[in-house]
């Protein structure tokens, strides 16, 4: 997984996500226990590719998990992305930027749920570049 430093800082207990290589993009932090720190998205993508090739079972995919600026930088490189739509209006100052639906198509809906007394409605979509 590739993420910005603020996203990393938002993780529970500020620890790397288990079961995967964590790559953090930061211009200021140079070292994080249990994670690889890169200064640019390009170096993070190269690092992810090298790490993946060293694994017994290559996944050939790097997941970018935030924040907004990292998403914006990564979209020109992306061949697919997952979008979760939640029927809530939380107070927030960072959002996933708009994408051009002429360049993408919704390949499948992976999950969805209508609102009930305990949960809000949501929909998880997989989008693939045309």
PyMOL commands that set and color helices and strands:
alter all, ss='L'
color gray80, all
select helices_A, chain A and resi 5-10+12-14+41-53+68-77
alter helices_A, ss='H'
color red, helices_A
select strands_A, chain A and resi 2-4+23-25+36-38+80-86+104-113+122-129
alter strands_A, ss='S'
color yellow, strands_A
deselect
rebuild
show_as cartoon
